[in-house]
Amino acid sequence: MENRCLITEKFRLTKRVKETLHVVIDYWSELKKIDWIDIVTAYIPRYPFWKTPYIRGKKYERK
């Protein structure tokens, strides 16, 4: 069975600056054992697409 999940973690850029990182992964497993993972994308959530690191903002509209 193939699944996708979002992993979030805070990390420190400098002594004063912390950022949140989002990593989207696909994983495949049988019998409750993860057989492989694939990193789909990794990004730092930013306004206007994210109001906060955990709340989505506006959707991007193509013109």
C-alpha positions in Angstrom: 0.0 0.0 0.0 1.3 3.5 -0.9 0.7 6.5 1.3 1.8 10.1 1.5 2.4 12.2 4.6 3.7 15.6 5.6 6.5 15.8 8.2 7.1 19.2 9.9 10.0 20.2 12.1 11.6 23.4 13.4 15.2 24.0 12.8 17.7 26.7 13.7 19.3 28.8 11.0 21.2 31.0 13.4 21.2 31.5 17.2 18.2 33.8 16.9 16.4 32.5 13.8 14.2 29.4 13.8 12.4 28.1 10.7 9.8 25.4 10.1 10.5 22.9 7.4 7.8 20.8 5.6 8.8 17.5 4.0 6.3 15.6 1.9 7.1 11.9 1.5 5.5 8.9 -0.2 6.0 5.6 1.5 5.1 2.0 0.6 4.7 -0.8 3.1 3.6 -4.3 3.5 2.8 -6.1 6.8 3.3 -2.9 8.9 6.9 -2.6 7.7 8.0 0.4 5.6 9.7 -0.9 2.5 10.7 2.4 0.9 10.2 6.2 1.1 10.5 8.8 -1.5 10.9 12.5 -0.7 8.4 14.3 -2.9 9.3 17.9 -1.9 10.7 20.0 1.0 10.0 23.6 1.6 9.8 26.4 4.2 6.1 27.5 4.4 5.7 31.2 3.6 3.0 33.8 3.3 0.6 34.1 1.4 0.4 30.4 0.8 0.7 29.7 4.6 -0.7 32.1 7.3 1.4 30.2 9.9 3.6 27.2 9.5 0.5 25.0 10.2 -2.4 27.0 8.7 -2.8 27.3 4.9 -3.3 30.7 3.4 -4.4 31.8 -0.1 -4.2 29.5 -3.1 -2.1 30.5 -6.0 -4.1 31.5 -9.0 -2.5 31.4 -12.5 -3.5 34.2 -14.9 
